[in-house]
Every structure is written in structure tokens, then in C-alpha cells.
Amino acid sequence: MTLPSLRSYWLRTACVLAAGGLLSAQPSRAPQTPNFDTVEAHVLPVQGNVYMLVGAGANVTIQIGKDGVLLVDTEYPQMADKIYAAIRSLTDGPIRYIINTHVHTDHVGGNEKLAKLGSTIAGGNVAGNLTDASVGAAVVAHENVLNRMSANTSGQPAIPFGALPTDTYTAGGRNLFFNGEAVQLIHIPAAHTDGDSLVFFRRSDVLSAGDIFTPNNYPVIDLARGGNVQGVIAGLNKIIEITVPADKQEGGTYVIPGHGRLCDQADVVEYRDMLTIIRDRVQDSIKKGMTLDQVKASKPTRDYDPLYGSTTGLWTSDMFVEAVYKSLSSKR
């Protein structure tokens, strides 16, 4: 099998497998909690040093090489052992970094266990292989992720201490150099949440998008955690700016979404256009003085619902319209 046909094969396989685990998340479109006893973790090669793992929650991005293993997101805590076994099917290298794209449980749940199974690079010296196994892998995220994970509820930490990020950034981004390539973390303010990071593997030419991009459903806009439809659109535009298509707009830079199938730039453009059109429709209705109930009754998502909509589960089309409406109506 030639390389292009192999890549197409894995793309098709990823579409089928990822669809089965669509948005088993917080919040989610899935009708029920996954049965973790029966869920399998499937690893799919993307390109370069990067692999995509599909399981019960978020897609996990795995980068491997001589320096060890870097993970983007960790799914639910119940999936940690299966994720670790999948990593070991690829490499014996230690887990050095875990990057969280945002705060939701299906993206950070495995932090504690997987970090303990790794080892931190002492002094940042990868080449010298100076490690501290007692500390575990470094967990990296935007500062807002740490703030929300460590928030107290009734005097108790919301998340176990061992799952919290150990290394945060506050500016527009953070750069690492690992396994022979630059890894760029890019903060997208007030998008899916207020702590979203895109993760771009420059040499492998793969971008991990988190829940800013979920191609099989309307984006979840978590208003309670600082989300906003304008930020999601800004994030999608940033992905389009970074990615470069190959022949006939297919391939080139690959995009690993928070949930769903492996994609390329054309998929992101289609998704961005859909969201922009719906945003503009709702915005126009607000300018006309329409209430939320009136906007819902006007069905601004009608023509897109067969592709992205849902009437059941934890994230319905009505909930999406309400989040868009409230995003655009909020005082700035």
C-alpha cells in the first residue's frame, strides 16, 4: 500500500471509530455515560511523530520520539490504563508532557494517573535525559484551566490535586521543543471556554484543536466557564490561518478535533462557515429585538441540523442557539 493510500485508509478508519465516541463529554451530545469496561482505545497514525487515540472521551494526541512521549488531553480517569497500554504499543519512552486543551473532565480526567506514570525533565534538559520520576510528567495548560480546576466547591477541591496543571502560561501562547520539532500552544480567549489552547506540531504538520472544533456536532459553548461564540469563530479562523492544504485542497496539515474524525483545512473552513452564518442570523434577530424564544422558534439552524444538530442528549440544537444568543446579547 502506498503512503497516500495508507493515509486515506487511516482517515476513513478514524472517521468510523471517532464517530462512535462522539462527545461522550462534559457537556455532551452523547445520550449516556460510556461503558468503560467495553470501550477500546484505538491508535491511528496521522503523520510525522503524531498519532491520534480514539476512546471514550476526547481524542488524545500522542507525539513520540527520542525524547519520550507528549500527550494532548487524557480522556476520562477510567480510560487511563487503556491509554497507557496504547502508548506502550507505540514506544517504551517515558511520558514527559501532558498538555490540556481546556478544563472539561473528558479532557483532563486521566491527568493524575498518566502523569504519575511519567517523569519530568529536570531543568528542561531533554538531551541530557535528566529526569525526576518522583514528580511525574509535567502537566501544561493555560492559567485559566488551573484556576477553574482548583476552584473550591463546598470547601472541597473540584479536581484531585494530582490532576492539576503543574506548568501554566498566561500570555498568548507557549512554545516547547520536543522530539525534534517545535510544539506551539496558542491560547484562544473566550471560545469553547476561557482556557482553550490549540497545539500545533510544526514539523509533523498536525494541529490538535480541542473542543473549538468538533466536526460532527455544533460547538459546545460553555458560557459558565467563559465561552463565547465569537471566540470559537476566532479559534476556527486561527486554525485556518495555520493549516495549509495539499493537492486539490485535501491533506496537507491534519487537524485532530476534540471529538470526531480526523480532518484537514477544508473541513475546518466548512465548519467555520456554518458557525459564522448561524452567528449572523442570530445577531440579525437580536438587532430586530427578538427574544430568545422567538429566535429559537425561527429555527436559525434549520438547514444545518441534519449534519450537526440533536434534539436529545446534553447538548441539543436549542441549547446551542441559546448559547449563541446569550454570547451575542451579553454586555461587553
N, C-alpha and C positions, 0 to 999 in steps of 0.2 A: 504494500500500500504506500503510495507516495505521500509526502508531507502535507500537501494541500488537502488530499482526500482524507488523510488521517485527522486533520484539524476539523474538517467538515463533519466527520463521523462523531468526534467528541462534542462538537457543538450541538448536533442533533440529540446525542445521548444526554447532554446536560439539560436540554430543554425538557425532555421527558422526565428525568429524575427530579429536577428542581421544581417542576410543576406540582409534584406530589407533596412537597414540603412547603408549599406556598403559604407564607405569612402565618406560620404557627408561632405567633409572636405576641408581643405586648406593645401596643394594641394589635389586633389581628383580624384577618378575614376568615381564618380557619374556624370551622364550627365547633371544634372541641380540642382539648389538650392532646398532644401526641401520645401514643403508647410507646414509651421509651424502650420497653423490652423488645419490641419488634422492629423499631427503626434501625436502619443500617446507615453507616457513613460511607459515602461513595466519593472517591478522589478522582478528579478529572484533570489531566494535563491541559494547561492553557497555552502558554508559550514561554520561552526563556526559562527562568528559575521558578516560575509561578504555577501553582496548582489551585484548583477550586474544590472545596469539600462541601458536599450537599448532605444534610442530615435532617434533623427535626426542627431546627430553628433557622437562624440566619445562615447565609452562605459564609463559609470560612475560607479566607485566602491564606495559602501556605506558600512561603518563599523559602527555598532550601539552597544550601551551598556549603562551601568550605568553612564558613564562619558559624554555621548552625542553622537554626530554624527561626523564622519570623512568622507570627500569626496575625491576621487581621480578624478580630472578633472570635468568640469562643462558644457560641450557642448557649443552650441550657446547661445547668450543672449536671443533669443526669446524662448528658452526652459526652462528658469529659473523657471517660475511659475509652469510648469508641473513637473519639477524635485522636487521642494519644496513640491508639493502636494503628489508626490510619497513617499518622505521621511516621510511625516506626516501619510501616510498609514501604516508605519512601527513603528514609535516612535514619542513621543512628546518631546524627548530630544533636546536640542539646538545644532545647528551646531557649532562645536568648531574649526575644522581644515578643510581647503581645500588644497590639495596637487596638484600641476600642474606637469604633466609628461614632458611637453615641452611647446613651445610658441604658437602653432597654434591656430587660432581663435575657431575652433570647440572643443578645449580642455579647453580654458580659458574664453570663451565668457560669461559664467554665473557667473564669479567670483564676479563682483561688486554687483549684486543683492543678490546672495546667501550669500555672506559674510555679507552684511548688515542685513540679516535676522538671523544671528547667533550672538554669543557673545564670546569674547576672554577670556581665562582663565587667570586671573590676577596673576602674579607671578608664573605661571606654576603650581598652586596648584589645581589639579583636585579633590583630596579627600576633600579639604575644600570648594569646589564649589565657589571659589572666582571668580567672573566674572565681565566683563565690557561690558555691552550690547551696549554702545555708540560707541565702537571701532569696533565691529563686529567680525566675525570669523577670525582667523589667516590664511593667505594665504602663503603656504610654497612652495618653488621651488629652483632649483639651481640658483646661481647668474647670469648665462648667460641668463636665462629666463627673469629675471628683466631687465638686460641690453638691451635685444632685444625688450621687451615690452615698455620700456621707451625711446627708440630711437626716435629722432625728425625727422619728415618729413615736409619740408617747414615750419619749426618753430613751428609745432603743434605736441603734443604727439600722438604717434601711437595708444595708448590704453588709455581709461579713467583712471585717477589717482586711482579711487576706485577699479579698477580691478587688480592693480599691486600687486605682492607678497609683503607681509609685513615682511616676515622672510625668509632669504636665507641662503644657505650653500655653501661653496667653496671647501671643501676637497672632498674625495672620497665618502662620504656619510653622513647621518644624522640619528639619532635614536630617536624615540619617544616611550613612554609607555602610551597606551591609551586603555580604555575599557578592561583592564586585559590582554593585550598582547603587546609584542614588535612589533613596526612598523618600518621597516628599509627602508630608502631611499638610493638607490645605484646609483651614477652617472655613466653613460656610456658616455665617451668623444667621440665627433665627430662620432655620429651614425646617427639616423634619423635627428637630429640637434646637436648643441654643448651643449644643456642644458637638455638632456634626463635623467629622473630618473625612475628606477624600484622601485616599492613599494611592500614590502613583509610583509604580516601579518603572523607572525611566529606561533602563537597558532592556528589560523584558517587554516593555511597552504594554503594560497591563495596569488598569486603574480599578481599584476597589472603591465602590461608590457608597456603601452603606445604604440606609433606607431613604436617601434622597432620590434614589432610582430603584423602583420595583416594577418591572415591565409588565407584569400580569394583573396589576390592580391599580386603582387610584392611590396616590401617595397618602400615607398617614401623616396628618399634620397635627402634632402633639402640642396643642395650644397651652396646656398646663405646664409644659416644660420648654416654653419659649419658641414653639414652632410658628411658622408663618408661610403662607403660600408664595409670597414674593421671594422669600429666601430659597424655597425649593426651586423655583424657576431660575433664580440666580445660580444655584448649585448646578442645575442641568446645563445652563449656558457655560459654566466653568468647565464641565466635563467635555462639552462640545469643543470648547477652545483648546483643551489639552489633546484630545484624541485626533488621530489622523487616519482616514480610511485608506485601504489598499485598492486594488483593481476593481472598477465598477462599483465603488462605494461599499465593498464587502471586505471584512477582515481588517487588517492594519492593527490599530490599537484595540485591544479587547477590554470590555468593561464587565466586571463582576458585580452584579447588583446585590442589594441587601437580601433579597429573596427573588427566586425565579431563575430564568435561563441565562446562560452566558450570552453577551450581546456585543455589538460594535457601535460605532458612532451613529449609523443610520437609525438604529433602534432608539437611541437617546434623542435624536432630532425629532422623530415621530412622537415620542412621549412628551418632549418639551412643547411641541406644537399643540398637542391635545390639551395640556395643562394651561398653556397661555390662552387658548381660545375659551376654555371654561372660565378662567380668571376674568377675561374681558367681558364675557356675558354677565357674570355675577356683578362685576364692577358697574356695568351699564345699568343693571337693575337697581343697584344701590343709589346711583345718581338720580334715578327716576323716583326714588322714595319708597321702593318696595320693601316690605317686611321680610323677615326670614321665611315665614310660612308661605308668603306669596312667591318668593324666589324658588323655594322647593316645589311648589305647585307648577311653576313654569317649566320645570324639568330641563335645566340648563345642560345636563349631562346626557340627555336622551340618546343622541346618536353615538355616544361612546360607551354607554352602559353594557352593550353586548361584549365588548372587549375587556373592560376594566371594572365594571360595576358588580354590586352584590346587594341583595335585599335581606340577607341573613348574616349571622356572624358578628364579630366585634368591630368591624369597620365596613359599614354599608355605604351605598351611594349617597343617601340622605345625610349621613354623618360627615361625609366628605364635603358636600355642598355647604353644610353648616359651618365647617371649619374654614372653608374658603370665605364665606360671608363674614364670619367674625374676624378673620385676618384682615379683610379689607375695610371693615367697619371700625376697627379699634383705633383709638386715638394714638397719634404718634408724637 
